[in-house]
């Protein structure tokens, strides 16, 4: 099972790349249910792109709001048992990178690959 966390908040491209931009995120007892990709549902995807009214809406947020959403994406999404979590970040060094590492720290990950 693979999860994709799209934390490129100002340019969420993963839903469009995987052709699921018209899907909606729903709530369950464990939090948000990610969008599942493919018939085998082997990829779980969460992106701010699913929360926007229109896919091309601009998201212009400062640090605290970005940090809170990223933490919520990590802790309040019903990811299930994942073998891998792929995190798509914006280019450069920004709040998204630091917030993601901080949110994932309590999970004691086995490792990370940065490209």
Secondary structure as GFF3:
##gff-version 3
##sequence-region A 1 115
A	DSSP	beta_strand	2	6	.	.	.	ID=ss1
A	DSSP	alpha_helix	14	17	.	.	.	ID=ss2
A	DSSP	beta_strand	26	28	.	.	.	ID=ss3
A	DSSP	beta_strand	31	33	.	.	.	ID=ss4
A	DSSP	beta_strand	35	37	.	.	.	ID=ss5
A	DSSP	beta_strand	43	47	.	.	.	ID=ss6
A	DSSP	three_ten_helix	48	50	.	.	.	ID=ss7
A	DSSP	alpha_helix	63	75	.	.	.	ID=ss8
A	DSSP	beta_strand	84	88	.	.	.	ID=ss9
A	DSSP	alpha_helix	95	104	.	.	.	ID=ss10
A	DSSP	three_ten_helix	105	107	.	.	.	ID=ss11
###
